[in-house]
Amino acid sequence: MMMLMIFVVTLGLGFLVHSIMRDVGFGPIANGIIVVVAVYLGLYVRYRYFWNAPGNEAAITVLFGGATPLVALYILGMFNLRFLQRK
């Protein structure tokens, strides 16, 4: 059941990101995988390398979980636009 939920969320996020990024993106499935991997990577970095402050732990976690996919998609989108879509 958990794997089905992860698959549906990944596919949904992929289509959402694909509709926003259009030609710069990598397609719905690849965008979804990038987002899910970036969220997990951001949360790993947050819990592994940043000290837990008692007052703002939730805010830092949400920031890392939300900002990491945005940064990853921006960097990969610019790479795609610059190097992979040459005409």
PyMOL commands that set and color helices and strands:
alter all, ss='L'
color gray80, all
select helices_A, chain A and resi 2-24+28-49+57-84
alter helices_A, ss='H'
color red, helices_A
deselect
rebuild
show_as cartoon
